[in-house]
Amino acid sequence: MTATDSAKRPQPPGERHALAADGTMLRLAPPLPSDETAVRVLFEGLSPDSLHMRFFGDSRRAAAETAQRVCALTAAEGGALLAWRGSDVVGVVEFYRTAPEEAELAVTVADAWHHRGVGTLLIEHLIDVARSQGVRRWTADVLSDNRPMLRVLQDMGLPLHRRMAAGVVTAAIPLDLTPDDPGREEFLSAMGLRERKADAASLLPLFRPTTVAVAGAGRRPDSVGRAILANLNAAGWKDSLFVVHPSAAEIAGVPAYEHVADVPRLPDLVVVAVPAKAVPDLAEECGQAGVAALVVVTAGLTLEQGSQVRESCHRYGMRMVGPNGVGIADTSGRTALHANFAGVAPIPGRAGLAVQSGGVGIALLRQLNRLGIGVSTFASLGDKYDVSGNDMLQWFETDPRTELAILHLESFGNPRKFSRIARRTGQAIPVLTVDAGRSASGRRAAASHTAAAVTPTVAREALFRQAGVTATRSLGDLVAAAALVSAQPLPQNSAVAVIGNAGGLGVLAADACADAGLTVPHLGDEIAEGLADLLPTGASCANPVDATANVPGEALRRAIDLIASSGHVGAILLALAPTALGDPLAELMQGSAVRGIPILVVAPERADAVELVPALHGTFPVFCDTRTAAVALAHAHDRARWLVRPRGVVPKLEGLAPDAARDIIDAHLAAHPGGGWLPPEQVAGVLDLFGVPQAAWRTVSNADAAVGSARELAPISPSGGVALKAYGPELPHKSDVGGVRLDLAGDDAVRAAYADIARRLGTRMDGAVVQPMAAPGVELIVGVDQDEVLGPLVLFGLGGTGVDVLDDHVARLTPLTDLDAMDMIAESRASKLLYGHRGQPPCDTGAVQDLLHRVSRLADELPQVCELDLNPAIAGPSGVTVVDARIRVAPRHPADPYLPRVR
């Protein structure tokens, strides 16, 4: 049987694959009428006790009726999901509406699948279905002695309200948890931990197999397959290693078999290095034989071939790395797994390494070996058909040997989930990456200022910053940062003491620290006096400290101890050059010990960018240049700050009506299915329903109406004048085409301005907005961009007509916490103006924070809002007011990014 002719069940909308608690892959799908027999078989196979718990009695008839009802459910009646393993239904979860926004929940799991997380998994996914259908609360009636089901509901992480009567517990479960509800975070955390356990279990056959087969290791010794076979052979897999080959009896002394099913011991892992056209059939063959995992190094699969391989993996529950990678490695067991053709065998060590680019992976393997850090697990993910960076992070998080995680990811399949996983993992071990794809070529054309500002750099920086990921600008900086955090403690502040034996080198080190955002402060008179007593005559005891070229190693050690124990600095950077008088670094290493703060060494004569040099007690990173050392230290300081920074909370907001705002957008999309820019009345309506403060305004369609509105609004203008702004779907930047007139006073000025704008713009102009002139203040931009990959981001910075020139953009992923909003303001160049500059009164930054939170909530509640510009929003001492706004909408119904699922 081939991958293309295997019998397949029709794939209904909403089908997805996910992992049970033990790592078993299940197919979750809404029931079809044709599934009734399979559902009935599940019910009929229940034990009397299970039937009693589900139907409150041993009712075979109720079971048959329920099977029929489940498979005929309409959205108006409720919803259901089935869990399939092969051709068997192993679990059913359903809800039935009891009111427009309420429904009753029921769960059934086959006896053989109890205690494997099937019911919990089904409930998690059915919550998404229920929410999409407007259901906001479930109730579940559970017999009081059905403790397993009560435990399932309790452990979901959702707020649970229970009452008991006549031996039945009725549990009320709220589903509409908003971003500011603490229960939402508890639920997401509980769901994430469950997924981590399942994911790690599913990857065991991949990284810790007991038997391995290689398909594609031919008779040519220079083939990729033969290279992988040789690596496995050399690692000691001889008795548990096989080859799949169409005709050979053995390859390089390893037994070979025509088919996977012929192998005498079923392989947990098959490494696939056959030509692309043969991969789909081989994947299907592996699945039919019961193989648990694949590593596909073959490149060049077509879309159809790739789809067939994915289907086979899903159908048989196989995990897969690749295609188009160099393979994997794991050094945990007595027999290391070197299932790759990287050309370098990783030494056992502490770094978990996951990359998309095979070339980058090979380079990093060599560097980690050279430094002596070594590797715990390595995966070249390639095209990421299945196993992704998220999976690898969860593997690293659960692996006690992994002390730091290193990633190189060119793309993100689910960055929202990546953010949560990386944040959780980062609490235990450093997570480092190189920020690739920052070039201007990544900038996409966009109509709004916000969308144009959300470049790949801005978006990825927001992702990494909030997740606590150390993101470097180059592979060299990545290796340097990894070396530092693997060998030294984190700095507790940004102050650095620079000690050198050459004045010029110390100055370069101090400059590099300043460029990296660190400080080189005055050490104080007491420390300076102490240093003067320790160091040779002529030493400069300021910071940087010039210890002179003839400083003895013992004096240098004592100087380091004095500064380290003072508490004045968070790190010490030694800038040392060998001279004819001796090598101070060699002398220092003979007796140095780690002193509670990081100590870095710059030795410019070194050939390697960074080395880890063992001392008598501990290991020290030695860099060949000051910039690399300072940048690595700055990354370590950022991590230290992130670790102690509170998470913050999403504040509760008053005056929100998201359902009414959603109705406005739905009505517009019904009339304009392709989406587009909302007209001013609808923009104002949506913003008002989220409590966004707006300047008074009137829409007009002719000069006489403009004059009438100006008479009405001029009295509330501080200057007595009004603004006239053209609007239309083809006018995203109306100032650029002469569509704005400001501070118009009197009927004649308003009439003439309207006529002139109408003449200039013609049919592009649908009408105009009249507003009173706003009071002077700081012009800001607050915007939203619904990134296709990252989801909604909120952008903040200096606004006005020069927003693109000012290039002052700070972004965060939603939902914003209280600390996120404060940080956005502090990091923007607008902060100096907002806090009061050159005698100007400070603005109401609390009102600016509130505006950021309202926009964040709008972006979360209304995913149809693709772009939003509030530009300018004018901040002053008494608050903030939006004087111009645009919203573009499109029909979008994104899936819940946090649901546990397999790609």
N, C-alpha and C positions, 0 to 999 in steps of 0.2 A: 504494500500500500504506500502511496506517495503522499506528500503533504497536500497536494492539490485535490486528490480524489478521496481523501478521508471523509467519512460522514460527519457532518457538523450540524448541531442544533441551530435553528435560526437565531440570530443575535438581536434581541430586542433593544430598543433605546434604553439607556441607563445601565447597561451591563458593565461590570467592572470586576477586577480580580483583586483579592486581598488575602492576607495571611492570618490563619488561626494562630492561637497563642504558641503552639508547638512548631510554627513555621510552615505548616501545610498550606499550600495555595488553594483557595476556594474561588469559585466563580459566583458572583452575586448578581442576580438579575430579577427584574419584575416578572411575575408569573405570566405565562401564556395559557390560553385554553387547552392547548395540547399538553401542558404539564400536569394536568389533573391526575393522571394515573400515577406519576412519580410522587406527587404530593400525598396521594392516598396511600401509597406503599409506605411512605414515612410514618404516617399516622397509624397504619395497621401494624407496623413493626414495633410500636411503643409497648413497653411493659405495662401491666395493669397499674402499677404505681405511677408511672409517667402519665398514663391516660387520666388517672384520677386527678393528678396535679393540674393537668391542662384543661380538662373538661369538667372538673369537680365531680367526677364519677367515671365508672368503667363503661363508657359509651362508644361502642364501635360505630353506631349509626351517626352520632355527632361528628365523629372523625371523618366519615365519608362526606357528610354534608359540608363540613368546614373545608375539605379539599376542593369541593366543587365551588364553594363561595369564594375562596381565595383566588382561584384561577379565573374568576369572572368579575373581579373587582374593577369598578371604574373609579376615576379620580374623584367623581362626585361622592362616591360611597366611602372611599378610603384609599389605602395603598398597602403594598406588600412587597417583600423581597424573599427570594429563595437562595439558599446556599447550596451549590452543587459541588460534588467531588466526583469527577468523571460523569457517569450517567445517573448517579444517585443524588437525590435531594436529601441533605443531611440536616437542614434547618429551615424553618419558616418563621418570619416575623410579619405581623400584619396589624393595621389599625383600621378602625371603623368609626366614621364620623358620628358623633352624638350631638353636635352643634356645629355651626359654621366654622368655629375656630378650635373645637375640641374633638378629641377622638379617644377611643378605647384601644389599648395595646394588648397584644397577645404574642407569646413566643413559644416555639416548639423546636426542640433539638433532639435528633436521634440518640437513643440511649448510648450507643457506642461512641458518640461524639461529645458526651458530657465532659465538663471540666477542661475543655480545650479552647474556650473563648469564642465559640461560634455564636452563641446568643448575643454576647456583648458586641461582637463585630457587626452582626445584622442590625442591632438597635442603632449603633452609631451611624450606619449608612441610611437607615430608614428615617432617622431624624432629618437628614438632608431632604429626603423626599417629602416628608410632612411639612417642613418649612416652606418648600417651594409651592405647596398647595394651600398655604395660608393657615395651616394648623399650628396653634400656639401652645396647646397644652394636651398632654396625654394623661389618661388615668389607666391604671392597671389593677385588676382584682386578682389577688394572690392568696391561696390558702395559707394560713398562718404557719402550718408545718412544712411549707415548701421553702425551706431555708435557702437552698441553692439559688432559687429565683429571686428571693428577697436580697440575697447577697449581690447578685448580678446588678439589680437596680441600685443598690446602695453604692456599689463600687464604680458606677458609671462616672461619678464626679459631678452629676447634675444635682441641683437642689431638689430634695425629695421631701414631700409632705405626706405623712402616713396617718391613717386612722383605721381602727379595727372594730369590726362588729360581727358577731355570730361566727367567729373563727375565720373571717376573711379580712385580709389587709387590703385597703384601697390606697394605692399610692398615686399621688398627683405629681406630674413631672412637667415643669415649665420648659418650653422649647425655644422661646423667643428671647434668648439671652443677648442683651446688647453689649457693645464693647465696654461700657462702664459698669457692667454687672460683675462683681467678684466671682459669681458662679461660673461665668464663661471661662475665665482663666483656669479655674479649678477643673472644669470639664476638659479643656484643651490639654492641660498638663497630664491628667489621668489618661486620656486617649493617647497622648504622645508616648507615655511610658509603656503602655500596652503594646503600641506599635514597635517600640524599640526592642522589647523582649521577643516579639514574633519575628522581626527582621533579622535579629542576630541568630535566632534558631534556624531560620531558613538558609543562612549563609554558611552554616557549619559544613555541609557536604562540599561546598565550594572551596573553602580555605582549610578545612581539616578533613579531607577525604581519607578513607581507608584503602581505596583502590582507584587507580587512575588508568584511563586509556587515551591513546593519542590516535586520532584519525587524520591521515594526511602525511604520516611519516613514511615517505616512499623510499625507493632504492637509492635515490640520489643523496649523497651525504651532505650536499650543500643546500638542501631544502629547509624551509622554515620548520616543517614538521620534524625533520631529523634533528635540528638544533634543539627543539623543545624536548624531544625524546632523550637526547644526549644529556641535557641538564637534569632531567628527572632520574636518569640512570646514574649519573654521577652523584646525585644526592642520596642514593641508596634505596630507590624504589623497586629494585629488581624483582622481588617476589610479589609485588602488588602492582606491577606495571604491565600493560598490554598494548598491542597495536591493532587498530582496525584497518585492514588492507584487503582489497578485492581478490588478491591471488597469492600473496606471499605467506609462507608458514612462519617466518620470523624476519624481523628487521633489526639489524645491529645486535643480535643476540636476544631480542625481546620477542616473546611469542606473539604471533599475529593471527587474527581471525577475520573471516569475510564479513561478518555482521556483528553488531554490538551484542545481540542476543546470544551469539555463540561463545562469547567470552565466559570462561568457567566461573569467574567471580564477578558478579554484576558491578560495574564501575559506579562509584558515587559521582565521579567527575570524568567528563570526556572533553579533551582539548581538540578543537576542530581547526584543522589547517588545510582542508580540501579546497578545490576551486569553488568560486562563488556559486556556480550553477548547481553544485552538488550539496550545498549547505542545507537547503530546505528539506530535502529527502532524508539527509542524515539526521537532522534535528528531529524529524518525525520518527525515525527509527529509534533514536535514543529515548524519546518519550515513551514509545510503545514498550521498550525493554525495561523501563522503570528507572532510568538514569535520573539523578536528582539535580545535577548542575552541568552547565556547559561553559567553556571558555572558547569563544570564537575569535580567532586571530585573523581570519580571512577578511580581506578588504574588497570593495567594489560590488557589494550586493545591490541589486536593483530594488526599487520600491516594492515591487511585487514579491521578490525573494525575501526581502526583509519582513514584509507582512506575514508571509508564510512561516518564517522562523518564529516570529512573535506568537502567532497562533498556536504553533506546536508547544512552545514553552508554557503558554497559558493553559492549553488543553491538558497537559500532563503535569503541570505544577513544577516545571524546572526553572531554577534561577540561572541567569546567563550574564556573563561579562563579555562585552564587545557588541558587535564585531569591530574589526579594524583597530585592534590594539596589539600590544606586544605580549600580553599574557598577565599572569599573576604570580605572586610568591608569598609564602608564609614560613616564618622561621621558628614556629612555636614548638613543634614536636622534636623527638629524637631524629626523625627523618624530615628535613626541611622540604617544603614544596617549592620547586623552581620550575613552574609550568609556564615558561616564557622563553623568548629569544632575545632578551635584552643584551646579552653579551657580558653581563656582570652579575655575579651571584651576590645578593645582598647578605651582609653579615648579620647575625642575630642582634637585635637592638630594640630601641625604644620608640622609633618614629613609625607611625602609620602613614603611608603614602598612597594617594589616589590621584591619578592624572588622566586627562583626556588624550593629550599628545604623547605618543610613545617616545618621541625624541626627548621631550622634556623629562619624561619619567626616567629614561636611561641616564640623562645628565644628573638628575637629583639622586638616583641610586649611587652613582659614582661619588658624588659629593658627600653623601651620608656615610658611605663606607670610609672615605678618606678621613672624615672627621672623627670616626669611631663611634658615631651615634648609632649607626645601624638601623635596621628596619624590622618591625614586627610583622606587618602585612603590607603588601604592595599590590595595587590593581591598576592596570592600564585599561581604562574604561572605554576608550574608543568612541563609538557612536552611541553608546548608552541605550541600547534597546531595552535593557532591564535594569541591572544594577547601576546605581547612580551615585553621585557624591553624597546624597542624603543617606543612602544605604551604608556607604562606607563610614560616614561619620558615626552612625549608630553602632557599627561594628567596632570602631575604635573606642567609642565610649564604654562599651561593655568588656573590652579586652584589657585585663589587668596589666599586660606587658606594655601597652601603648601609653607613653607619657607625653607625647605631642602628636598632633595631627597636621599633616602637610597636604595641601590640595592644590591642584592646578586644573581649574574648570573653565572651559571656554564658553560654556552656556549653562543655563539653569533650567531644568524642567519644572521644578516647583520651588521657586525661591522663597515663598512664604514659609513653607515647611522647613527649608534649609535654615532660615533665620531662627526658627524656634529650636531646631536640633542643635545648631551651632551655639546658640546662647546657652543651652543646657549643657552641652559637651564642654564648652569653654569655661564653665564653672569648675571643672575638674582638671582639664588639661588645656594647654595652649592650642588654638586652631590658627594655622597660618596659611596664607595663600598669596599668589601673585595676581595683581589686578590687571588682567589682560583685556584688550579691546577698548582702550581709552582714546584712541585716535579720533580726530575730527571726522574721519570717513564714516564713523558710526553714527554721526548726527543725522537724524531724519528730518525731512521737511515737515513743517507743522504750521498751522495757521495761528495758533495762540502763542503768546510770549511764554507761557508756562511750558507748553509742550516742546517749544524750541529750546528751552533752557534745560529740560530733563535729558541731558546727553547720557550716553552709556556711563561716563565717569560719575556724573551726579547721582544716577540711579544706583550704581553698584556701591559707591561710597556710602550712600544711605543704608543699603542692605548690610554691608560689612560693619559699619559703625554701630548700628543698633544690635547686631548679633554678637559683637565683641570679637570679631575676626581680625587678626593682624594681617592687613593687606599691604604688601610691599609693591614697589614699582618695577622691580626686576627680579630675575632669578638669583642674581648675586646678593641682593638685599634679603631675599627670602632665606637663603642659606646662612647669611650672617645673623639674621634674627633668630633662626632656629638654633644656631650654635650658642648664642648668648643665653637664650631662655632654657636651654638644656643643661647648661653648666653653672649658671649663676642665679642667685635670688633676684627677685624683681626690685627695682628701685621704688622707694616709697614717696619720693617727690622728684621734681625736675631739676634740682640743683646738682651740679657736677663739680667736683674738684679735679683739676687737671694738674698732674705732676709730671714733669719731664726733665731730661738731662740735657736738653738743648732748647734755648729760648724760642727759636723760630718754630720748632716743631710744636711747642706748647701753645704758641699763638695760633697756629693752624688748627690745632685741636679745639681751642676755645671758639674760634670762628665756626668750625663745623658744628659744635654743640649749639651755638646760637642759631645757625641756619636750620637746624633740626627742631627748633622750638624748645630747646633746653636752656637752662641758665647756668652761668658760671659766676656765682656770687662772691662777694668779699667774705673771707673766712673769719674775720674778727681778729682783734689785737691779741687775745689770749692764745689762739691757735698759731698766729704768726710768730709770737714770741717762742712758743714751744718748738716750732719748726726751725727757728733760727738757732736754737740750742742743739738740734739734732743734725742739721745739714752743714756741709762745708762752708767756710767763709766765702762770701760773695754770692751765696744763694739768694734768690728773690723769693720771699715768702708770701707774696700776694697770690691771687688766683688768676691766671695759671702760675703754679709754683715752678720756678727754674731751680732744680736741685744741683745744677752744674754738672759738667762732664765727668768729674772725678768723684761723684757720690758713691760711697760704698754700699753694697747690697744691704748690709745690716741697717745702715742709717735710713735707707729707702723704706725698708720694712717697718721700721719704727715710725717713720713719718706717715706711712699709710695707716698704721694702727691709731695714731693720734687723731687723724682726720676722721677715720671711720667711726671711732668711739665718741666723737664730739656731737653727733646728731645733726650737724649743720648741713650735710649734703646727703643725697640719695644714692650717689654713685661716685666712683673714682675712676678716672681715665688716665692711664699711664702712657706717656709718649716717650719712648725710649729708643735711642739709637746707639749701636755699638761703636766704641771708639778704640783708639790704640791703648787706652787705659783699662779696657776690659769690656765685658758684655754684661750690663746691669740686669738684663732680663734673665740671663742664665743664673746669675747670683740670686736674683729674687726668687726664682722658682724652687731653689733648693730648700727654702724654709718657709714659703708662703702658705697661708691657710685662708680659706673662705672666711670672711669677717662679718657676715650678716648683711652687707650691702654689696651690690655687684661691682666687681673690679674688672676693667677691660684694659687691654694693652694694645698700643699701636707701635708696631715695629716696622718701619718703612722699608727695611732691607729684605723683608720676607717676600717670597715669590707668590704664595697663595693669598687670596683675598682674606681668608680667615682660617685659622687653625685652632684646634683645641689642644693646649699644651698642659700635660700633667705636671703638677707641682708636688711637693712633699705631702701636702694635704689639700686635695681638691684639684680642679681643672680650671684653667683660665683661657678665655677666648683671646687670641692674638690676631690683630687685623693689620693689613699692610698699609692702610690709609685712614686718615682721620674721618673722612666723610662716611665711609661704610660703618665705622665704629659708632659714630654719633647717631646715625640713622637707626642702627640696630638698637641702641640704647633708648632712643625716642619711642620705638615700637614697644619695647619692654615697659617703658613708663606708661604708655597708653593702656597696655593690658592691666597694669597694676591699678590704674585709676578705674578702669571698667569693672574690675573685680570688686571694688569696694563701693562702687556707685549704686545707690538704691535703684530698684527697678522702676519706681514711680507707679502712679496709678492713673487710670483713665478717669477723668473727673465726670461726675454726673452733671448733666446740662438740663436746664429748664426751658420750657417753651418750644419743644420740638414736636413736629407733626409729620413724621416721615411718610406715613401712608398717604396723606393728602398730597405731599410733594410727588410721591410715586404716581399718583393719579394724573397729575399734570403732565408728567413725562410720558406716561403710557398713552394719554390722549394725543400728544404730539406725535408719538411714533405710530399710532394708529392712522393718523392722517399723512404722515411722512415715513413710510416703512424703512427707508434708507437712513433715517436720522438727519442730523444737521444742527444748525445753530438755532437755539430757542429765540423767539421774539422777545422784546424787552418786558412785556407784561408777564410772560411765563418765567423769565429769569427772575424778575422781582418777586413773583409768587413763590418760587422754589426757595429763594434765599430767605424770604420772610418766614416761611414755615420751619426754617432751621434757626430762626432768631438772629439772622445776620443783620446788623444795623446798616441801613441804607439812607442816603440823602433823598429828600422828597423829589418826585419826578412826575412828569406828565408826558404821554406820547401824543404826537400831533402829526397830521398828514397834510397840512397846508399852512401858508403864512399867517392867515387870520387866526387859526387855532394856536399857532405858536405865540402870537401877540397876546391872546387871551390868557394862555398859561403863564406867560412871563409876568403879566400884571398880577396874577394870583401868587406867584412864587417869589417875586422880587422883594416883597417886604420882609421875608425871613432870611434874605441873603445878607451876610455881614457887609458886603460892599454895595448892596443895592442892585447888583447886576445879576444876569443869568447866563447859563451855559446852554448852547444849542449843539446837539450831537446827532449826526445822521446815523441811521441804522439800516441794515439789510444783510442778507446772508452772504453777500459778496464783499462785505466791508469789515473784515476782521480787524484791520488796523485803520480806523477812520481818520486819525490824525495825518497819516501818510498821504492821504488823497484829498486833504483840505476839507474834511467832513466835520470839523469841530470849530466852533467860535466861542470865545470866552468873554465873560464880564460885559455882556451886552446890556446897555441901559437905554430904555425908551422904546416906544413902539416902532419908530422908524428903523432903528438899528436892528431890532429883532426881525422885522419884515424883510429888510434888505439882506440880512445874513441868510435867512431861509431861502430866499429867491436865488442867491448866489450859489449856495450849496446844491440846491436842486438842479440849477443849470449845469454845474460842474459834473455831478454824478449821474444825472439822468435816471434811467431805469434801474440802476444799481441801488438806488435809494428808495426804501419802502416808506420812510417817514423819518421823524426826528424825535429826540427826547429833549425836553426842557427841564433844567434843574437850577435851583438857586446856587450861586457860587458858594463854595465851601470855605470855612474859616481856614486860615493858613495852618500848616502842620507838616509833619513828616510824611512824604508820599511813599507808600509801601505797595508791594505786590504780594498777594496771597493767592495761590493757585493749586489746582489739582490736575494731575496727569494720570490717567488709567493706563499704565504701562501693560502691554500685552503679556509680558512675562512676569514682571514684579508685582502687578496689581496697582492699587492706588497709592500715589505719593503726594504729599503736601509740600509745596514749595513756598519759600519766604525770602524776601529781600527788599532792597530799595526799589521803588516803583516809579511810575510816571512815564513820560514819552521816551526817556533815555534808558529804559530798563535793559534793553539789549546791549547798550554801550557800557552801562555800569557793571554788568556781569556779576551781580551780587546775588548768588543763589545758594540757599541752604535747603536741603530736602530731607524728609523722613518718610518712612513707610507708615501707613495708618495701621492701627489707631494710635494717635499721639497720647503719650502719658503727660502728666504735669511737667515732668523733668524734660521731656522732649521739646515741649513748647518753649520752656525757658532757655534751653540750650540753643534752639533755632534763633531766638532773638539775640542771645549773647554772641553767637558765632557770625552773625551777619554784620556787615559794615554799617547797617542802620542802627546798631546798638548805641553807638556814641551819640547819635542824634536823639534817639528815644530816651536815653538816660539824662539828657540835658547837656548841651554843648555850647561853650562860649557864652554863658550867661542866660541861655534859653531855658525856660522851665522844662522839667522832665515830662515826658508823655505818660499817659496811663497805660503802662505795659501790661497791667492785669487785663485791660480790655483787649489788647492785642493778643494775649494768650487765649482769651476766651474766643476771639474770632478764629484763631488757628484750630481750636478744639471743635468749633461748630463746623468748620469746613472739613475737618477730618471725619467727623461723624457723617456729614453729607456724603462724602466719598465712599464711606463704608456702606451706608444704607442704600445708595443709588448708584450701583455699578454701571448703569446706562450713561452716567455723566463721564464722557471720555476726556473732556478738557473743560477747565473752569479757570477764568481769569477774573480776579478782583484787582483791578489796576486803573487808577490808584485807589487804595484805601488810605485815608488821611487820618493820621494819629495826632492827637493833641493832649493837653493836660486833662481834658474832661472826657476822653474816650476816643473811639475810632469810628469812622464813617466810611462806608463804601460809596464812591461816587461814580464808578463805572464797573460794569460786570458783563461777562459773556459766558455762556454755557453751551457746549456742543454735546449732543446726545447721540447714541447709537443703540440698536437692539443688542443687548449683551446680557447673558445669563451665565456668568462664570461659575464653575464648579467650586465647591468648598475645598480650598487648598489644603486643609488640615486633616481631611479624611484619610485613614490608612488605606493605601491601595498600592498595587504593583503597576509599574508603567505599562 
